[in-house]
């Protein structure tokens, strides 16, 4: 059984916990809609798969805007 990646590792990939949650949720939705997995994991849970993809640098976080208007 594969453990979740450490939060510190995931936080290094994004600029905030909020961004981590949004990125993982968006990718999980894509997986539910039929997008192919980018990593092999023992889990079928889309959030777990998304977090593993982020931890293994298969997903890249990119901020598109600065600030809220």
NORQUIWO-V188803 format. One record per residue. PSI is psi in whole degrees, 0 to 359 (none if undefined). Layout:
BEGIN
psi
PSI
PSI
END
This chain:
BEGIN
psi
132
134
160
147
148
143
324
320
315
321
332
340
341
175
350
166
324
313
324
314
315
316
313
319
318
316
322
320
319
319
319
329
1
5
144
148
147
350
160
120
162
350
152
2
125
326
319
316
315
318
321
321
319
316
327
17
30
341
145
126
134
121
130
337
158
129
168
133
none
END
